[in-house]
Amino acid sequence: MPRNDTLSASLEDYLETIYHLVREKRVARAKDIARLMKVSNSSVTGALQALGERKLINYAPYEVITLTEKGEKIAEGVVRRHTVLRDFFIKVLEVDEEEAEQAACHMEHSLPPTIMDRLIRFVEFTEACPVGGARWREGVGYQCKHGQDVDQCQRCVAEQLTGRETGHQNRRH
C-alpha cells in the first residue's frame, strides 16, 4: 500500500491504534485510544477530528470509532511497514524485541517509500528463501547475487535437494 504522505506520523499512529482496536474489538473508543497511546483525551479528540475530516474514520463525539475503507487501507500500510521493520530487526539483525518495536515505531513514518518497498522485498526474500534467507539469519550476510525472484530461488533449492546441476557455482544464487 502506497504511503499517504499527507498524514503526519502522529495521525498515522492514531490510525494504527484504531486499526488494532477495531481488529480486536470491532470498534474503537476514544478512552481506549488514549490509554493505549498514553495521551490525553483532548489529544485523542483533536486527532479523531482530523482523521474524520479526511474521511479516514467514522467519528462522532462520544460514539464508537470505525475505519472507513480508505482509512483501513492506509492503516494496513502503516501496520505492514511497522511489522516488516520489526521483523527485520528481530529476525535478520537479531535485535531484541523491545528495541525492535521502538525502532519500528520511529522508522515506519520516516523511510522513503522506495527504501521501504525494497526492505519489504528483502525481508520477504529472507523468509521465503531457505538457502539465502537462512544464511542471512545465521549472520553470514548472504543473499542471492543476481536479483532472482522467489520462484527462481525455490527452483534452485529444489534442484540442490535433488542433486541436479543448476549451473550455479558453489550452489549460490
N, C-alpha and C positions, 0 to 999 in steps of 0.2 A: 504494500500500500504506500503510495507516494506520501511524503510528508506534507502537512498543511502548514506552510511557513507563516501564515497569518496568526497563528496561535503562539502565545508566549509559553515558555517552559512551565510556568505555574498553571496556566489553563490546561496544558497537556496533562499535567499531574492530576488535576481535578477530574479530567475525562477518564484517565486511567483508573483512578479510585472509584469513580462511578461505575465504570465497566466491571470492575471486580465485584463491587457490591451487587450489581444487577445480576451478574452470573451466579452469585451465591444466594441472594435473597429475592431475585426477580425485580426488585425496585431498590432505590437508594433513598435515604433520608438525610437531610442536612446535618442532623446531630451525629449520624454515623460517619459522614464525610469529615466533619470537624474532629471527631475522636481519632479516626484513622490517620488523618494528615497532621494532627496535633496543631490545629489552627483555631482561631476564634470563630464564633458563629457569624460575626459580621463579615469576616473574610470569606467564609463559605457563601454567604448571601451575595456578596459582590461578584464572586466567580460564577455562581449559578445564573445570575442575571446576565452576565457577559456571554456565557455559553448558550443561554436561552435566546438572547438577541441574535446570535449566529445560527440559530436553529439546529444546534447540536444536541440539545436536551429538551425534554418536555418538562417545563418547570412553572410552578405557581407557588407563591409563598405558602408554607405550612402543608404542602401536598407532597406526595411521593415524587421521586425524580426517575425518569427513564431516559434512555438514549434514543435519539432519532436515528434513522437509517444512516444518515451522513455522519452523525456523531459516533455511532458504533464503528463505522469503517475507519474513522480517524483514530479512535481509541484502540482498535485492533492493531493498527500500525504502530502506535506508541508501545503497546504491550509486546508486540513482536520484536521491536527494536530492543526493548528492555531485556526480554528473555534471551535473545541472541547474544547480547553483550554479556549478561550474567553467565550464561552457559559457556561462552568463550573464555571468560576469566577463570571459571571453575574448572572446566574440562580440558582446555588447551593450555592455559597458563598456570593452572593449579594454584589459583588464589583462593584463600578461604572464603566461605560463603558470605559472611557478613561484609567483608571488604568488597567482594564482587558485587553484592547487592547495592552498596552505596555508590560504587563507581558507575554501575549501570544506570542508576538514577540520575547521576550528573551527566553522563555522556549521551544518553538516549536523545537528548534535546539538542546537542551541540554538533554532532558529527554531520558533515555534509552528506546528502543523500547518496552520492556516488560512492563514497567511502563506506557508508552503512550497507549499501547493496552488495559491495564486494566482500565485506566482512560476513554478511549473511551467507553469501555463496560459499565462502571459505569454511564457515562453521558447518554448513550443511554437508560440504565435502568431507570434512574430518569425521562427521558422524556416519556418513554413508560408505566411505571407502575403508574397508577393513585393513588394507595394507598401508596406504598413505596416512590415513587418519590415526591408526594405531601407533604408527611411528611418531607422529606429531605428539600424541598424548604421552608417549614414552619419553619425550623430551629431546628427541633427536633433531626435530625441526625439518622433517622430510615432507615433501609434497610432490604431487605429480609435476614433472618438468614441462610438459607440453600443453598444459591447459585442457586436458581431456575432461569430458563430462562424466557423470556418474556411470552412465551405461558403458562407456569405454573402460572405466576402472573395474566395473563388475565383470566385464568380459576378460580383462587381464587377470583378475583374481581367479575366475573360473578356470581359465587356461593354466594358470600356475598350479592350481589344485589338482588338475587332471594330468599335469606333466607335459602338456603340449607346448611347443615353442611359440612364443608370442612375437618374437622379433625385438623384444625389449632387452637391452643389455642389463645384466645384474638384476633382472626381474623388477626393475624400477620403471615407472611410467615415464 
